[in-house]
Amino acid sequence: MFNYANSSGNEPTFVLNPYSWTKVANIIFLDQPVGTGFSYAKSWQGYETGDISSAAHTYEFLRKVKIA
C-alpha cells in the first residue's frame, strides 16, 4: 500500500498491508498504454503511443520504483 501522508514530495512510501494474502511477494500493476485503467495523460499528445514508447515508459517507471 502507499503511504501518502508521510510521502516526501511526489514520491509516496510503502506500508505493510496487514490484510495482504502473502508477506513474501510483491505485485505492481501498471496500466499500459496510457488511457487504460486509471492511467491518464495531461495532454492529448500523451495518448499517442506505440510499442516502443510504451516499453520505454514502463522501463523508466520500474527504474524509479524505490522498494523500502
PQR file with spaces between the fields and no chain letter, atoms N, CA, C, O and H, PARSE charges and radii, in Angstrom:
ATOM       1  N    MET     1       0.841   -1.167    0.000 -0.4000 1.5000
ATOM       2  CA   MET     1       0.000    0.000    0.000 -0.0000 2.0000
ATOM       3  C    MET     1       0.891    1.235    0.000  0.5500 1.7000
ATOM       4  O    MET     1       2.035    1.179    0.449 -0.5500 1.4000
ATOM       5  N    PHE     2       0.377    2.330   -0.494 -0.4000 1.5000
ATOM       6  CA   PHE     2       1.112    3.589   -0.498 -0.0000 2.0000
ATOM       7  C    PHE     2       0.774    4.385    0.753  0.5500 1.7000
ATOM       8  O    PHE     2      -0.373    4.403    1.200 -0.5500 1.4000
ATOM       9  H    PHE     2      -0.553    2.376   -0.858  0.4000 1.0000
ATOM      10  N    ASN     3       1.771    5.035    1.307 -0.4000 1.5000
ATOM      11  CA   ASN     3       1.583    5.911    2.451 -0.0000 2.0000
ATOM      12  C    ASN     3       1.749    7.346    1.962  0.5500 1.7000
ATOM      13  O    ASN     3       2.858    7.879    1.953 -0.5500 1.4000
ATOM      14  H    ASN     3       2.703    5.021    0.944  0.4000 1.0000
ATOM      15  N    TYR     4       0.651    7.965    1.557 -0.4000 1.5000
ATOM      16  CA   TYR     4       0.712    9.319    1.015 -0.0000 2.0000
ATOM      17  C    TYR     4       0.925   10.363    2.110  0.5500 1.7000
ATOM      18  O    TYR     4       1.497   11.421    1.847 -0.5500 1.4000
ATOM      19  H    TYR     4      -0.251    7.532    1.564  0.4000 1.0000
ATOM      20  N    ALA     5       0.475   10.084    3.323 -0.4000 1.5000
ATOM      21  CA   ALA     5       0.585   11.055    4.406 -0.0000 2.0000
ATOM      22  C    ALA     5       2.043   11.350    4.757  0.5500 1.7000
ATOM      23  O    ALA     5       2.387   12.491    5.063 -0.5500 1.4000
ATOM      24  H    ALA     5       0.010    9.225    3.537  0.4000 1.0000
ATOM      25  N    ASN     6       2.890   10.339    4.717 -0.4000 1.5000
ATOM      26  CA   ASN     6       4.298   10.517    5.065 -0.0000 2.0000
ATOM      27  C    ASN     6       5.204   10.494    3.840  0.5500 1.7000
ATOM      28  O    ASN     6       6.364   10.093    3.932 -0.5500 1.4000
ATOM      29  H    ASN     6       2.610    9.412    4.469  0.4000 1.0000
ATOM      30  N    SER     7       4.682   10.922    2.699 -0.4000 1.5000
ATOM      31  CA   SER     7       5.479   10.906    1.479 -0.0000 2.0000
ATOM      32  C    SER     7       6.440   12.085    1.454  0.5500 1.7000
ATOM      33  O    SER     7       6.227   13.100    2.118 -0.5500 1.4000
ATOM      34  H    SER     7       3.740   11.248    2.625  0.4000 1.0000
ATOM      35  N    SER     8       7.494   11.926    0.676 -0.4000 1.5000
ATOM      36  CA   SER     8       8.459   13.016    0.514 -0.0000 2.0000
ATOM      37  C    SER     8       8.288   13.593   -0.889  0.5500 1.7000
ATOM      38  O    SER     8       8.706   12.986   -1.875 -0.5500 1.4000
ATOM      39  H    SER     8       7.666   11.102    0.137  0.4000 1.0000
ATOM      40  N    GLY     9       7.683   14.744   -0.965 -0.4000 1.5000
ATOM      41  CA   GLY     9       7.436   15.361   -2.271 -0.0000 2.0000
ATOM      42  C    GLY     9       6.384   14.600   -3.043  0.5500 1.7000
ATOM      43  O    GLY     9       5.270   14.404   -2.558 -0.5500 1.4000
ATOM      44  H    GLY     9       7.344   15.237   -0.164  0.4000 1.0000
ATOM      45  N    ASN    10       6.733   14.168   -4.244 -0.4000 1.5000
ATOM      46  CA   ASN    10       5.797   13.445   -5.090 -0.0000 2.0000
ATOM      47  C    ASN    10       5.983   11.931   -5.016  0.5500 1.7000
ATOM      48  O    ASN    10       5.361   11.201   -5.787 -0.5500 1.4000
ATOM      49  H    ASN    10       7.638   14.327   -4.638  0.4000 1.0000
ATOM      50  N    GLU    11       6.829   11.445   -4.099 -0.4000 1.5000
ATOM      51  CA   GLU    11       7.129   10.026   -4.017 -0.0000 2.0000
ATOM      52  C    GLU    11       6.534    9.430   -2.749  0.5500 1.7000
ATOM      53  O    GLU    11       7.090    9.623   -1.668 -0.5500 1.4000
ATOM      54  H    GLU    11       7.335   12.038   -3.473  0.4000 1.0000
ATOM      55  N    PRO    12       5.417    8.707   -2.852 -0.5600 1.5000
ATOM      56  CA   PRO    12       4.843    8.091   -1.657  0.2800 2.0000
ATOM      57  C    PRO    12       5.712    6.924   -1.181  0.5500 1.7000
ATOM      58  O    PRO    12       6.429    6.310   -1.971 -0.5500 1.4000
ATOM      59  N    THR    13       5.641    6.634    0.093 -0.4000 1.5000
ATOM      60  CA   THR    13       6.363    5.491    0.641 -0.0000 2.0000
ATOM      61  C    THR    13       5.413    4.301    0.724  0.5500 1.7000
ATOM      62  O    THR    13       4.200    4.454    0.582 -0.5500 1.4000
ATOM      63  H    THR    13       5.059    7.133    0.735  0.4000 1.0000
ATOM      64  N    PHE    14       5.969    3.126    0.952 -0.4000 1.5000
ATOM      65  CA   PHE    14       5.172    1.910    1.061 -0.0000 2.0000
ATOM      66  C    PHE    14       4.944    1.559    2.520  0.5500 1.7000
ATOM      67  O    PHE    14       5.800    1.813    3.367 -0.5500 1.4000
ATOM      68  H    PHE    14       6.954    3.002    1.067  0.4000 1.0000
ATOM      69  N    VAL    15       3.789    0.974    2.816 -0.4000 1.5000
ATOM      70  CA   VAL    15       3.498    0.459    4.150 -0.0000 2.0000
ATOM      71  C    VAL    15       2.988   -0.967    4.015  0.5500 1.7000
ATOM      72  O    VAL    15       2.413   -1.342    2.993 -0.5500 1.4000
ATOM      73  H    VAL    15       3.093    0.768    2.128  0.4000 1.0000
ATOM      74  N    LEU    16       3.204   -1.750    5.055 -0.4000 1.5000
ATOM      75  CA   LEU    16       2.754   -3.131    5.070 -0.0000 2.0000
ATOM      76  C    LEU    16       1.240   -3.177    5.185  0.5500 1.7000
ATOM      77  O    LEU    16       0.658   -2.517    6.046 -0.5500 1.4000
ATOM      78  H    LEU    16       3.671   -1.446    5.885  0.4000 1.0000
ATOM      79  N    ASN    17       0.610   -3.944    4.332 -0.4000 1.5000
ATOM      80  CA   ASN    17      -0.828   -4.138    4.387 -0.0000 2.0000
ATOM      81  C    ASN    17      -1.104   -5.352    5.270  0.5500 1.7000
ATOM      82  O    ASN    17      -0.779   -6.472    4.877 -0.5500 1.4000
ATOM      83  H    ASN    17       1.083   -4.480    3.632  0.4000 1.0000
ATOM      84  N    PRO    18      -1.690   -5.164    6.446 -0.5600 1.5000
ATOM      85  CA   PRO    18      -1.908   -6.303    7.341  0.2800 2.0000
ATOM      86  C    PRO    18      -2.909   -7.318    6.796  0.5500 1.7000
ATOM      87  O    PRO    18      -2.995   -8.433    7.312 -0.5500 1.4000
ATOM      88  N    TYR    19      -3.663   -6.954    5.768 -0.4000 1.5000
ATOM      89  CA   TYR    19      -4.670   -7.847    5.199 -0.0000 2.0000
ATOM      90  C    TYR    19      -4.208   -8.500    3.893  0.5500 1.7000
ATOM      91  O    TYR    19      -5.015   -9.099    3.181 -0.5500 1.4000
ATOM      92  H    TYR    19      -3.593   -6.049    5.349  0.4000 1.0000
ATOM      93  N    SER    20      -2.916   -8.386    3.576 -0.4000 1.5000
ATOM      94  CA   SER    20      -2.428   -8.951    2.322 -0.0000 2.0000
ATOM      95  C    SER    20      -2.452  -10.471    2.361  0.5500 1.7000
ATOM      96  O    SER    20      -2.446  -11.074    3.434 -0.5500 1.4000
ATOM      97  H    SER    20      -2.261   -7.899    4.154  0.4000 1.0000
ATOM      98  N    TRP    21      -2.480  -11.081    1.192 -0.4000 1.5000
ATOM      99  CA   TRP    21      -2.530  -12.541    1.083 -0.0000 2.0000
ATOM     100  C    TRP    21      -1.204  -13.182    1.418  0.5500 1.7000
ATOM     101  O    TRP    21      -1.160  -14.320    1.886 -0.5500 1.4000
ATOM     102  H    TRP    21      -2.485  -10.591    0.320  0.4000 1.0000
ATOM     103  N    THR    22      -0.127  -12.464    1.182 -0.4000 1.5000
ATOM     104  CA   THR    22       1.203  -13.031    1.408 -0.0000 2.0000
ATOM     105  C    THR    22       2.125  -11.965    1.984  0.5500 1.7000
ATOM     106  O    THR    22       1.912  -10.768    1.792 -0.5500 1.4000
ATOM     107  H    THR    22      -0.163  -11.539    0.802  0.4000 1.0000
ATOM     108  N    LYS    23       3.133  -12.414    2.681 -0.4000 1.5000
ATOM     109  CA   LYS    23       4.114  -11.495    3.269 -0.0000 2.0000
ATOM     110  C    LYS    23       5.458  -11.579    2.547  0.5500 1.7000
ATOM     111  O    LYS    23       6.397  -10.874    2.918 -0.5500 1.4000
ATOM     112  H    LYS    23       3.306  -13.386    2.837  0.4000 1.0000
ATOM     113  N    VAL    24       5.566  -12.427    1.523 -0.4000 1.5000
ATOM     114  CA   VAL    24       6.854  -12.652    0.883 -0.0000 2.0000
ATOM     115  C    VAL    24       6.875  -12.298   -0.604  0.5500 1.7000
ATOM     116  O    VAL    24       7.897  -12.508   -1.258 -0.5500 1.4000
ATOM     117  H    VAL    24       4.803  -12.999    1.221  0.4000 1.0000
ATOM     118  N    ALA    25       5.803  -11.777   -1.150 -0.4000 1.5000
ATOM     119  CA   ALA    25       5.767  -11.448   -2.574 -0.0000 2.0000
ATOM     120  C    ALA    25       5.171  -10.057   -2.772  0.5500 1.7000
ATOM     121  O    ALA    25       4.411   -9.567   -1.937 -0.5500 1.4000
ATOM     122  H    ALA    25       4.973  -11.606   -0.618  0.4000 1.0000
ATOM     123  N    ASN    26       5.525   -9.444   -3.872 -0.4000 1.5000
ATOM     124  CA   ASN    26       5.009   -8.119   -4.219 -0.0000 2.0000
ATOM     125  C    ASN    26       4.497   -8.137   -5.647  0.5500 1.7000
ATOM     126  O    ASN    26       5.013   -8.862   -6.498 -0.5500 1.4000
ATOM     127  H    ASN    26       6.143   -9.842   -4.550  0.4000 1.0000
ATOM     128  N    ILE    27       3.477   -7.333   -5.899 -0.4000 1.5000
ATOM     129  CA   ILE    27       2.921   -7.190   -7.246 -0.0000 2.0000
ATOM     130  C    ILE    27       2.739   -5.707   -7.515  0.5500 1.7000
ATOM     131  O    ILE    27       2.206   -4.976   -6.680 -0.5500 1.4000
ATOM     132  H    ILE    27       3.058   -6.744   -5.208  0.4000 1.0000
ATOM     133  N    ILE    28       3.177   -5.273   -8.668 -0.4000 1.5000
ATOM     134  CA   ILE    28       2.930   -3.904   -9.117 -0.0000 2.0000
ATOM     135  C    ILE    28       2.087   -4.004  -10.384  0.5500 1.7000
ATOM     136  O    ILE    28       2.499   -4.633  -11.358 -0.5500 1.4000
ATOM     137  H    ILE    28       3.610   -5.866   -9.347  0.4000 1.0000
ATOM     138  N    PHE    29       0.923   -3.391  -10.372 -0.4000 1.5000
ATOM     139  CA   PHE    29       0.061   -3.369  -11.546 -0.0000 2.0000
ATOM     140  C    PHE    29       0.289   -2.064  -12.304  0.5500 1.7000
ATOM     141  O    PHE    29       0.210   -0.981  -11.722 -0.5500 1.4000
ATOM     142  H    PHE    29       0.588   -2.880   -9.581  0.4000 1.0000
ATOM     143  N    LEU    30       0.569   -2.167  -13.588 -0.4000 1.5000
ATOM     144  CA   LEU    30       0.766   -0.994  -14.440 -0.0000 2.0000
ATOM     145  C    LEU    30      -0.341   -0.938  -15.478  0.5500 1.7000
ATOM     146  O    LEU    30      -0.629   -1.933  -16.142 -0.5500 1.4000
ATOM     147  H    LEU    30       0.633   -3.046  -14.060  0.4000 1.0000
ATOM     148  N    ASP    31      -0.956    0.217  -15.614 -0.4000 1.5000
ATOM     149  CA   ASP    31      -1.939    0.423  -16.679 -0.0000 2.0000
ATOM     150  C    ASP    31      -1.183    0.872  -17.915  0.5500 1.7000
ATOM     151  O    ASP    31      -0.712    2.008  -17.975 -0.5500 1.4000
ATOM     152  H    ASP    31      -0.721    1.026  -15.074  0.4000 1.0000
ATOM     153  N    GLN    32      -1.060    0.000  -18.898 -0.4000 1.5000
ATOM     154  CA   GLN    32      -0.349    0.321  -20.125 -0.0000 2.0000
ATOM     155  C    GLN    32      -1.187   -0.105  -21.306  0.5500 1.7000
ATOM     156  O    GLN    32      -1.740   -1.204  -21.263 -0.5500 1.4000
ATOM     157  H    GLN    32      -1.443   -0.923  -18.849  0.4000 1.0000
ATOM     158  N    PRO    33      -1.319    0.666  -22.338 -0.5600 1.5000
ATOM     159  CA   PRO    33      -0.762    2.003  -22.524  0.2800 2.0000
ATOM     160  C    PRO    33      -1.588    3.045  -21.783  0.5500 1.7000
ATOM     161  O    PRO    33      -2.623    2.732  -21.194 -0.5500 1.4000
ATOM     162  N    VAL    34      -1.124    4.268  -21.821 -0.4000 1.5000
ATOM     163  CA   VAL    34      -1.833    5.356  -21.154 -0.0000 2.0000
ATOM     164  C    VAL    34      -3.264    5.431  -21.677  0.5500 1.7000
ATOM     165  O    VAL    34      -3.521    5.240  -22.866 -0.5500 1.4000
ATOM     166  H    VAL    34      -0.283    4.522  -22.300  0.4000 1.0000
ATOM     167  N    GLY    35      -4.189    5.713  -20.759 -0.4000 1.5000
ATOM     168  CA   GLY    35      -5.603    5.782  -21.131 -0.0000 2.0000
ATOM     169  C    GLY    35      -6.375    4.528  -20.757  0.5500 1.7000
ATOM     170  O    GLY    35      -7.600    4.501  -20.871 -0.5500 1.4000
ATOM     171  H    GLY    35      -3.980    5.868  -19.794  0.4000 1.0000
ATOM     172  N    THR    36      -5.675    3.486  -20.310 -0.4000 1.5000
ATOM     173  CA   THR    36      -6.348    2.270  -19.860 -0.0000 2.0000
ATOM     174  C    THR    36      -6.380    2.260  -18.339  0.5500 1.7000
ATOM     175  O    THR    36      -5.495    2.825  -17.698 -0.5500 1.4000
ATOM     176  H    THR    36      -4.679    3.508  -20.217  0.4000 1.0000
ATOM     177  N    GLY    37      -7.377    1.633  -17.764 -0.4000 1.5000
ATOM     178  CA   GLY    37      -7.462    1.573  -16.302 -0.0000 2.0000
ATOM     179  C    GLY    37      -7.541    2.961  -15.702  0.5500 1.7000
ATOM     180  O    GLY    37      -8.373    3.773  -16.108 -0.5500 1.4000
ATOM     181  H    GLY    37      -8.097    1.174  -18.286  0.4000 1.0000
ATOM     182  N    PHE    38      -6.665    3.241  -14.722 -0.4000 1.5000
ATOM     183  CA   PHE    38      -6.659    4.532  -14.043 -0.0000 2.0000
ATOM     184  C    PHE    38      -5.615    5.490  -14.614  0.5500 1.7000
ATOM     185  O    PHE    38      -5.498    6.617  -14.134 -0.5500 1.4000
ATOM     186  H    PHE    38      -5.989    2.582  -14.392  0.4000 1.0000
ATOM     187  N    SER    39      -4.855    5.070  -15.626 -0.4000 1.5000
ATOM     188  CA   SER    39      -3.800    5.920  -16.158 -0.0000 2.0000
ATOM     189  C    SER    39      -4.382    7.017  -17.040  0.5500 1.7000
ATOM     190  O    SER    39      -5.432    6.845  -17.660 -0.5500 1.4000
ATOM     191  H    SER    39      -4.950    4.154  -16.016  0.4000 1.0000
ATOM     192  N    TYR    40      -3.688    8.137  -17.084 -0.4000 1.5000
ATOM     193  CA   TYR    40      -4.146    9.264  -17.895 -0.0000 2.0000
ATOM     194  C    TYR    40      -2.950   10.116  -18.297  0.5500 1.7000
ATOM     195  O    TYR    40      -1.862    9.984  -17.738 -0.5500 1.4000
ATOM     196  H    TYR    40      -2.835    8.277  -16.581  0.4000 1.0000
ATOM     197  N    ALA    41      -3.162   10.972  -19.253 -0.4000 1.5000
ATOM     198  CA   ALA    41      -2.145   11.932  -19.684 -0.0000 2.0000
ATOM     199  C    ALA    41      -2.675   13.337  -19.454  0.5500 1.7000
ATOM     200  O    ALA    41      -3.887   13.549  -19.413 -0.5500 1.4000
ATOM     201  H    ALA    41      -4.047   11.079  -19.707  0.4000 1.0000
ATOM     202  N    LYS    42      -1.783   14.282  -19.305 -0.4000 1.5000
ATOM     203  CA   LYS    42      -2.190   15.663  -19.071 -0.0000 2.0000
ATOM     204  C    LYS    42      -2.477   16.414  -20.361  0.5500 1.7000
ATOM     205  O    LYS    42      -3.023   17.517  -20.327 -0.5500 1.4000
ATOM     206  H    LYS    42      -0.798   14.109  -19.338  0.4000 1.0000
ATOM     207  N    SER    43      -2.112   15.825  -21.508 -0.4000 1.5000
ATOM     208  CA   SER    43      -2.395   16.446  -22.801 -0.0000 2.0000
ATOM     209  C    SER    43      -2.755   15.354  -23.804  0.5500 1.7000
ATOM     210  O    SER    43      -2.496   14.176  -23.559 -0.5500 1.4000
ATOM     211  H    SER    43      -1.668   14.930  -21.536  0.4000 1.0000
ATOM     212  N    TRP    44      -3.344   15.735  -24.921 -0.4000 1.5000
ATOM     213  CA   TRP    44      -3.722   14.765  -25.948 -0.0000 2.0000
ATOM     214  C    TRP    44      -2.501   14.110  -26.580  0.5500 1.7000
ATOM     215  O    TRP    44      -2.576   12.971  -27.041 -0.5500 1.4000
ATOM     216  H    TRP    44      -3.554   16.692  -25.120  0.4000 1.0000
ATOM     217  N    GLN    45      -1.386   14.818  -26.603 -0.4000 1.5000
ATOM     218  CA   GLN    45      -0.170   14.246  -27.177 -0.0000 2.0000
ATOM     219  C    GLN    45       0.307   13.034  -26.356  0.5500 1.7000
ATOM     220  O    GLN    45       0.971   12.148  -26.894 -0.5500 1.4000
ATOM     221  H    GLN    45      -1.325   15.743  -26.228  0.4000 1.0000
ATOM     222  N    GLY    46      -0.026   12.992  -25.075 -0.4000 1.5000
ATOM     223  CA   GLY    46       0.380   11.884  -24.228 -0.0000 2.0000
ATOM     224  C    GLY    46      -0.284   10.572  -24.587  0.5500 1.7000
ATOM     225  O    GLY    46       0.206    9.505  -24.216 -0.5500 1.4000
ATOM     226  H    GLY    46      -0.566   13.712  -24.638  0.4000 1.0000
ATOM     227  N    TYR    47      -1.404   10.638  -25.311 -0.4000 1.5000
ATOM     228  CA   TYR    47      -2.119    9.424  -25.694 -0.0000 2.0000
ATOM     229  C    TYR    47      -1.584    8.809  -26.986  0.5500 1.7000
ATOM     230  O    TYR    47      -1.995    7.713  -27.367 -0.5500 1.4000
ATOM     231  H    TYR    47      -1.802   11.505  -25.613  0.4000 1.0000
ATOM     232  N    GLU    48      -0.684    9.498  -27.653 -0.4000 1.5000
ATOM     233  CA   GLU    48      -0.067    8.944  -28.860 -0.0000 2.0000
ATOM     234  C    GLU    48       1.040    7.999  -28.415  0.5500 1.7000
ATOM     235  O    GLU    48       2.095    8.442  -27.963 -0.5500 1.4000
ATOM     236  H    GLU    48      -0.350   10.388  -27.344  0.4000 1.0000
ATOM     237  N    THR    49       0.802    6.707  -28.542 -0.4000 1.5000
ATOM     238  CA   THR    49       1.746    5.722  -28.022 -0.0000 2.0000
ATOM     239  C    THR    49       1.915    4.575  -29.002  0.5500 1.7000
ATOM     240  O    THR    49       1.134    4.419  -29.941 -0.5500 1.4000
ATOM     241  H    THR    49      -0.056    6.347  -28.909  0.4000 1.0000
ATOM     242  N    GLY    50       2.920    3.796  -28.773 -0.4000 1.5000
ATOM     243  CA   GLY    50       3.192    2.609  -29.573 -0.0000 2.0000
ATOM     244  C    GLY    50       3.988    1.635  -28.717  0.5500 1.7000
ATOM     245  O    GLY    50       4.228    1.894  -27.538 -0.5500 1.4000
ATOM     246  H    GLY    50       3.554    3.924  -28.011  0.4000 1.0000
ATOM     247  N    ASP    51       4.392    0.535  -29.295 -0.4000 1.5000
ATOM     248  CA   ASP    51       5.115   -0.485  -28.539 -0.0000 2.0000
ATOM     249  C    ASP    51       6.429    0.042  -27.966  0.5500 1.7000
ATOM     250  O    ASP    51       6.760   -0.232  -26.813 -0.5500 1.4000
ATOM     251  H    ASP    51       4.197    0.325  -30.253  0.4000 1.0000
ATOM     252  N    ILE    52       7.170    0.793  -28.766 -0.4000 1.5000
ATOM     253  CA   ILE    52       8.481    1.278  -28.330 -0.0000 2.0000
ATOM     254  C    ILE    52       8.344    2.286  -27.197  0.5500 1.7000
ATOM     255  O    ILE    52       9.039    2.173  -26.187 -0.5500 1.4000
ATOM     256  H    ILE    52       6.901    1.016  -29.702  0.4000 1.0000
ATOM     257  N    SER    53       7.465    3.263  -27.345 -0.4000 1.5000
ATOM     258  CA   SER    53       7.314    4.271  -26.286 -0.0000 2.0000
ATOM     259  C    SER    53       6.676    3.669  -25.039  0.5500 1.7000
ATOM     260  O    SER    53       7.029    4.054  -23.925 -0.5500 1.4000
ATOM     261  H    SER    53       6.901    3.355  -28.166  0.4000 1.0000
ATOM     262  N    SER    54       5.758    2.744  -25.203 -0.4000 1.5000
ATOM     263  CA   SER    54       5.145    2.082  -24.058 -0.0000 2.0000
ATOM     264  C    SER    54       6.182    1.295  -23.270  0.5500 1.7000
ATOM     265  O    SER    54       6.202    1.358  -22.041 -0.5500 1.4000
ATOM     266  H    SER    54       5.472    2.430  -26.108  0.4000 1.0000
ATOM     267  N    ALA    55       7.028    0.567  -23.951 -0.4000 1.5000
ATOM     268  CA   ALA    55       8.097   -0.191  -23.287 -0.0000 2.0000
ATOM     269  C    ALA    55       9.083    0.745  -22.606  0.5500 1.7000
ATOM     270  O    ALA    55       9.552    0.453  -21.506 -0.5500 1.4000
ATOM     271  H    ALA    55       7.011    0.516  -24.950  0.4000 1.0000
ATOM     272  N    ALA    56       9.405    1.867  -23.243 -0.4000 1.5000
ATOM     273  CA   ALA    56      10.334    2.827  -22.661 -0.0000 2.0000
ATOM     274  C    ALA    56       9.759    3.446  -21.388  0.5500 1.7000
ATOM     275  O    ALA    56      10.481    3.624  -20.407 -0.5500 1.4000
ATOM     276  H    ALA    56       9.024    2.104  -24.137  0.4000 1.0000
ATOM     277  N    HIS    57       8.472    3.774  -21.396 -0.4000 1.5000
ATOM     278  CA   HIS    57       7.836    4.346  -20.211 -0.0000 2.0000
ATOM     279  C    HIS    57       7.782    3.331  -19.068  0.5500 1.7000
ATOM     280  O    HIS    57       8.004    3.685  -17.910 -0.5500 1.4000
ATOM     281  H    HIS    57       7.885    3.629  -22.193  0.4000 1.0000
ATOM     282  N    THR    58       7.490    2.076  -19.392 -0.4000 1.5000
ATOM     283  CA   THR    58       7.467    1.031  -18.366 -0.0000 2.0000
ATOM     284  C    THR    58       8.845    0.843  -17.758  0.5500 1.7000
ATOM     285  O    THR    58       8.974    0.733  -16.539 -0.5500 1.4000
ATOM     286  H    THR    58       7.310    1.789  -20.332  0.4000 1.0000
ATOM     287  N    TYR    59       9.875    0.803  -18.590 -0.4000 1.5000
ATOM     288  CA   TYR    59      11.240    0.660  -18.115 -0.0000 2.0000
ATOM     289  C    TYR    59      11.638    1.837  -17.213  0.5500 1.7000
ATOM     290  O    TYR    59      12.247    1.641  -16.162 -0.5500 1.4000
ATOM     291  H    TYR    59       9.771    0.892  -19.581  0.4000 1.0000
ATOM     292  N    GLU    60      11.291    3.053  -17.632 -0.4000 1.5000
ATOM     293  CA   GLU    60      11.606    4.240  -16.838 -0.0000 2.0000
ATOM     294  C    GLU    60      10.913    4.182  -15.481  0.5500 1.7000
ATOM     295  O    GLU    60      11.519    4.510  -14.461 -0.5500 1.4000
ATOM     296  H    GLU    60      10.796    3.213  -18.487  0.4000 1.0000
ATOM     297  N    PHE    61       9.651    3.769  -15.464 -0.4000 1.5000
ATOM     298  CA   PHE    61       8.917    3.651  -14.199 -0.0000 2.0000
ATOM     299  C    PHE    61       9.582    2.637  -13.269  0.5500 1.7000
ATOM     300  O    PHE    61       9.805    2.924  -12.093 -0.5500 1.4000
ATOM     301  H    PHE    61       9.159    3.503  -16.293  0.4000 1.0000
ATOM     302  N    LEU    62       9.896    1.461  -13.792 -0.4000 1.5000
ATOM     303  CA   LEU    62      10.491    0.417  -12.964 -0.0000 2.0000
ATOM     304  C    LEU    62      11.861    0.809  -12.419  0.5500 1.7000
ATOM     305  O    LEU    62      12.235    0.386  -11.326 -0.5500 1.4000
ATOM     306  H    LEU    62       9.715    1.228  -14.747  0.4000 1.0000
ATOM     307  N    ARG    63      12.609    1.612  -13.170 -0.4000 1.5000
ATOM     308  CA   ARG    63      13.904    2.088  -12.691 -0.0000 2.0000
ATOM     309  C    ARG    63      13.741    3.081  -11.546  0.5500 1.7000
ATOM     310  O    ARG    63      14.637    3.212  -10.713 -0.5500 1.4000
ATOM     311  H    ARG    63      12.304    1.956  -14.058  0.4000 1.0000
ATOM     312  N    LYS    64      12.598    3.790  -11.493 -0.4000 1.5000
ATOM     313  CA   LYS    64      12.370    4.805  -10.461 -0.0000 2.0000
ATOM     314  C    LYS    64      11.711    4.247   -9.208  0.5500 1.7000
ATOM     315  O    LYS    64      11.691    4.930   -8.184 -0.5500 1.4000
ATOM     316  H    LYS    64      11.870    3.684  -12.170  0.4000 1.0000
ATOM     317  N    VAL    65      11.170    3.029   -9.250 -0.4000 1.5000
ATOM     318  CA   VAL    65      10.488    2.464   -8.096 -0.0000 2.0000
ATOM     319  C    VAL    65      11.501    2.238   -6.978  0.5500 1.7000
ATOM     320  O    VAL    65      12.558    1.644   -7.195 -0.5500 1.4000
ATOM     321  H    VAL    65      11.187    2.475  -10.082  0.4000 1.0000
ATOM     322  N    LYS    66      11.168    2.717   -5.780 -0.4000 1.5000
ATOM     323  CA   LYS    66      12.039    2.534   -4.620 -0.0000 2.0000
ATOM     324  C    LYS    66      11.363    1.544   -3.672  0.5500 1.7000
ATOM     325  O    LYS    66      10.294    1.816   -3.127 -0.5500 1.4000
ATOM     326  H    LYS    66      10.310    3.199   -5.604  0.4000 1.0000
ATOM     327  N    ILE    67      11.991    0.422   -3.492 -0.4000 1.5000
ATOM     328  CA   ILE    67      11.472   -0.583   -2.576 -0.0000 2.0000
ATOM     329  C    ILE    67      12.147   -0.377   -1.220  0.5500 1.7000
ATOM     330  O    ILE    67      13.373   -0.379   -1.118 -0.5500 1.4000
ATOM     331  H    ILE    67      12.860    0.201   -3.935  0.4000 1.0000
ATOM     332  N    ALA    68      11.341   -0.202   -0.198 -0.4000 1.5000
ATOM     333  CA   ALA    68      11.884    0.058    1.154 -0.0000 2.0000
ATOM     334  C    ALA    68      12.265   -1.212    1.854  0.5500 1.7000
ATOM     335  O    ALA    68      12.734   -1.172    2.992 -0.5500 1.4000
ATOM     336  H    ALA    68      10.345   -0.200   -0.281  0.4000 1.0000
